Amino acid sequence: MKIIRFRTIIARFYRQLRDPLFKNSFFLASSRIINISVGFFFWMAAARIYSVGDVGLTTALIASQSLITLFSLFGFDFSLIRFLPASNKRNVYNTCLVITSVFSIIISVLYISCIEIISPELVFLQKHKLAAFFSAFLTLEYHNLDQRKCTSCFKKGG
């Protein structure tokens, strides 16, 4: 019967961390776990501090923002990862940014104009300054998502 010692497991882990693929995968997984943990504790604290209605409105806003961002992406985030290394990076990237930014604004304006039907509790978004802020925030959220996914395309392989 083979006994696996704790030191051999740790030594194997450190050997694998020397490989850039395993190292990057480990950091990506670790960052995701930390992100989820912080979010969990944040919502636990928010549920204790704020009322149920405020937490519900906030989660509805976040869900609608995520849905609009997802619709405005049109799959460009994954197609950029596929086609950016083999083409003119600047033209492809800028074209995707412009197209998705325009559609993000269009979809968010449509959402805000139909908000009485979709979610009557969020009617306060129809105030002019809040609507503009919501649209701008959604566009910036897309740019953030796009930036995170495409950063690897601009790096040179080693």
C-alpha positions in Angstrom: 0.0 0.0 0.0 1.4 3.3 -1.1 1.4 6.1 1.4 1.2 9.6 0.0 2.9 12.1 2.2 1.9 15.6 2.6 5.4 16.8 1.7 5.3 15.0 -1.6 2.0 16.6 -2.5 3.3 20.0 -1.7 6.5 19.4 -3.6 4.5 18.2 -6.7 2.3 21.3 -6.4 5.4 23.6 -6.4 6.9 21.7 -9.4 3.7 22.3 -11.3 3.6 25.9 -10.4 6.8 26.4 -12.4 4.9 25.6 -15.6 3.2 28.9 -16.8 0.0 27.1 -17.8 -0.6 25.6 -14.3 0.6 28.8 -12.7 -1.9 31.0 -14.6 -4.7 28.5 -14.1 -4.0 28.4 -10.4 -4.1 32.2 -10.2 -7.3 32.4 -12.2 -9.0 29.8 -10.0 -7.8 31.5 -6.8 -9.0 34.9 -7.9 -12.4 33.5 -8.8 -12.7 31.7 -5.4 -11.7 34.9 -3.6 -14.1 37.0 -5.7 -17.0 34.6 -4.9 -16.1 34.5 -1.2 -16.0 38.3 -0.9 -19.3 38.6 -2.8 -20.9 36.1 -0.5 -19.8 37.9 2.7 -20.8 41.2 1.2 -24.4 40.1 0.5 -24.5 38.5 3.9 -23.6 41.9 5.5 -25.9 43.8 3.1 -28.9 41.6 4.1 -28.3 42.4 7.7 -27.8 46.1 7.3 -30.4 47.0 4.7 -34.0 46.1 4.3 -35.3 43.2 2.2 -36.7 45.6 -0.4 -33.4 47.5 -0.8 -31.5 44.3 -1.3 -34.1 43.0 -3.7 -33.9 46.2 -5.8 -30.1 46.0 -5.8 -30.0 42.4 -7.0 -32.7 43.3 -9.7 -30.5 46.1 -10.9 -27.4 43.9 -11.0 -29.3 41.1 -12.8 -30.7 43.5 -15.4 -27.3 45.1 -15.9 -25.7 41.6 -16.4 -28.5 40.6 -18.8 -28.1 43.8 -20.9 -24.3 43.4 -21.0 -24.7 39.8 -22.1 -27.1 40.8 -24.9 -24.8 43.6 -26.1 -21.8 41.3 -26.3 -23.1 39.4 -29.3 -20.4 36.8 -28.8 -17.7 39.3 -29.7 -15.8 38.5 -26.5 -15.2 35.0 -27.5 -14.7 35.8 -31.2 -12.0 38.3 -30.3 -10.1 35.7 -28.5 -10.3 33.5 -31.5 -9.6 36.0 -34.3 -7.6 38.7 -32.7 -4.2 37.0 -32.8 -4.4 36.2 -36.5 -5.7 39.6 -37.8 -5.2 43.3 -37.5 -5.6 43.7 -33.8 -6.3 47.4 -33.7 -9.1 47.3 -36.4 -10.8 44.2 -35.1 -10.7 45.4 -31.4 -11.9 48.9 -32.2 -14.7 47.6 -34.4 -15.9 45.3 -31.7 -15.8 48.1 -29.1 -17.8 50.5 -31.3 -20.4 47.9 -32.2 -21.0 46.6 -28.7 -20.9 50.0 -27.2 -23.6 51.3 -29.5 -25.7 48.2 -29.0 -25.2 48.4 -25.2 -26.6 52.0 -25.2 -29.5 51.0 -27.5 -30.4 47.9 -25.5 -30.2 49.9 -22.2 -32.4 52.7 -23.6 -34.9 50.1 -24.7 -34.8 48.5 -21.3 -35.3 51.8 -19.5 -38.2 52.8 -21.8 -39.9 49.4 -21.2 -39.1 49.2 -17.5 -42.7 49.9 -16.5 -43.7 46.6 -18.1 -40.6 44.6 -17.3 -40.0 45.6 -13.7 -42.3 48.3 -12.2 -40.2 48.6 -9.1 -37.3 50.0 -11.1 -39.3 52.9 -12.6 -36.9 55.3 -10.7 -34.4 54.5 -13.4 -36.4 56.6 -15.9 -35.2 59.8 -14.3 -33.0 61.4 -16.9 -29.7 61.5 -15.0 -30.2 58.0 -13.7 -31.0 56.6 -17.1 -27.9 58.2 -18.6 -25.8 56.9 -15.8 -27.2 53.4 -16.2 -26.5 53.4 -19.9 -23.0 54.7 -19.4 -22.3 52.2 -16.6 -23.5 49.3 -18.9 -21.1 50.5 -21.7 -18.2 50.7 -19.2 -19.1 47.2 -17.9 -18.9 45.8 -21.4 -15.5 47.5 -21.8 -14.3 46.0 -18.5 -15.5 42.5 -19.6 -13.9 42.8 -23.0 -10.7 44.1 -21.6 -10.3 41.2 -19.2 -11.1 38.6 -21.9 -8.8 40.1 -24.6 -5.8 41.0 -22.5 -4.3 37.6 -23.3 -4.7 38.1 -27.0 -2.2 41.0 -26.9 0.5 39.1 -25.0 3.2 37.5 -27.0 3.7 33.8 -26.5 6.9 32.7 -25.0 
